[in-house]
């Protein structure tokens, strides 16, 4: 299963390199609200978090690794 995911991820990364940019949907997030504690009907206890796609995170991590060689 991991090999299958790795191949799909490599295809996506190759397409990003060929295009020179990512698809607009890669860096979009979904905002959801999670209750902290207490009465869930009170608006003050909810906190927002943003869920990002995994491809975006992997591309950001790869760029970070590669840029570390050139930046102090």
N, C-alpha and C positions, 0 to 999 in steps of 0.2 A: 504494500500500500504506500509506503514512504517513497519507493522508487517512482510510483505513478505520480505522486504529488510533486516530487522533484522534477520530473520531466515536464509537467504542466507549468511549473514555476519557471523553469528554464525557457520554455516557449514564450511566456509572458515577458520575461526580462529581455529576451532577444528582440521581441517586437518593440519594446520600449526603446532599446538601443537603435534599432533600424529607423523608427519614426523620429527619434530625437526628443520625444515627449511622452508623457503618460496620458492615458485616456482620462477624461474629466471625471469619470466615476471612481477612479482609484483613490482620490483624496477626499471623497465625500464621507460624511459620518452620519450616524443616526443618534439623535439625542433621546435618551430615556431618563426617566425619573425613578429614583430609588428612595423609599422611605427610610429615615434615620431611626426613629423610635416613636412610640406614642400613637396617638389617634391618627389613623391614615386619612381621615376626612379633613384634617387641618393642613392647609397649604404650606405652612412654615416648616414642616418636617421633611419635605421632599427635597432631594438634592439631584441636580442633573449630572449625568455622565455622558460622554460621547463614545460610541462604538465605531472604530475604524476597521476597514477591511484588512485582511492579513497581507495581501500583496503590497499594499502601501507601506506597511511596517517593514516588510522584508526589503523592499527597494530602498527605504530610508536607511536601514541597517547596512546594506551593501555599500551604499554611497558613503556612509560614515567610515566604514573600514577602509575604503579606497582613498578617501580624502585625508585620512590620518597620516599617510605617507608623505604628503606634500605640505601639510599645515603643521606649525609648531604646537 
